[in-house]
């Protein structure tokens, strides 16, 4: 993060004073569309895959609304969205959009799904938004910002200093995701931590950035599932990699940790 | 519920026009105390038992605040609280209080813990409150009321009409609770439903009453964990029993279902 700096305007070419208002406009547009159908009785859910993977009207409308804003304000940027795929750009920047991360939570009425928005250059995400529209809570990270705005006002994000597995709180979407060997690896870590909680979707990454939990371990992620969490957690001082310690920008198996010590300890048990 | 009726004042001796404002005052008092420490960095958590069962300052202060109100306004009623145990009464009514249901969620920063308040007579709970202070969301059931007030305003609660296991959404705190045979019984049901989600604490019962999910299956409950959910779900038209179909007012293993058909089908697989 050094070359980007912590000030409002980065040390490289990105003008965050222009980019942040656009990211927040995207979040607002997605918020309107996702809330229109949240907890509505007429909600319809298709299945994209053989297993249960609902896609709602809200999901599609939210991404379409974000794409319309980008087409207007950032026509040279690329877009990678969960619902409508890849739109190539020429600026070297790509908006990475997951209009509803946690569709299973969304259709169940829980308040832990979220809208994920990231902006990436060739090296990875440079800013990220995790937005929870029902609560009215928005976690922002990148370009000098690391903050949450919600029911308690606006507060700085920052990871906590947990370094030992036996003092750590671990969150995951397991047992809902992952194959048998991934599940077994996850359980080896779960057996060593202080507390394990399940089923929080993207909200778990927000809690890590907010200093409430220490570890998130997941599998089967797409790029749009993890890029916004990466930006928010890195801005808060944490670490996100794949299970081997490499880049997870393109998805796969992710481990997010509050400290380098904890990250290393968890990876040693995982792999 | 027939003898209590669905109007604001019941057909028996209970004066709900007096009782509801008191229940809501209790919720307000607990809200203030629980939010004081939610997501605070100085949160301390003891362990009551050998396994992980945190009790926070907020938990104790919230119950104390509710008890002070009852001592003032309802000195003849009994109190059963998670933190301070039983206070005998003479009125035949008992306030059943869980100041923070889901302490593991609370200390992790999640928005799915809740304040549980029930009022019971000899037959069981006659009113219940499930309050989520961080979201600002309150689910009420009993004495003619079945409603939620929160980010979407005030709306009526009502279960949905799901009758088949393979169309049902199931929530639970498993795999965090229950012994091996209970866990196995739970998984037999989980294998037959459309969707299973984990780790939502009392919020799962609220979602069932709000028509968002269809089944909740849990074990190791205390009376104060389940009495408020019973009142809210019954007011919304649902069913809550133990795994054998009997009363679960005193805690134990609970199954909550949207419809009698679904309740019967799930019990047949469980036991």
Interface residues (C-beta under 8 A of the other chain):
Chain A: X39 X41 X52 X104 X105 X107 X108 X109 X110 X111 X112 X134 X135 X136 X151 X152 X160 X169 X171 X175 X176 X194 X195 X196 X197 X198 X199 X200 X203 X207 X210 X211 X212 X213
Chain B: X35 X39 X41 X52 X104 X105 X107 X108 X109 X110 X111 X112 X134 X135 X136 X151 X152 X160 X169 X171 X175 X176 X194 X195 X196 X197 X198 X199 X200 X203 X207 X210 X211 X212 X213
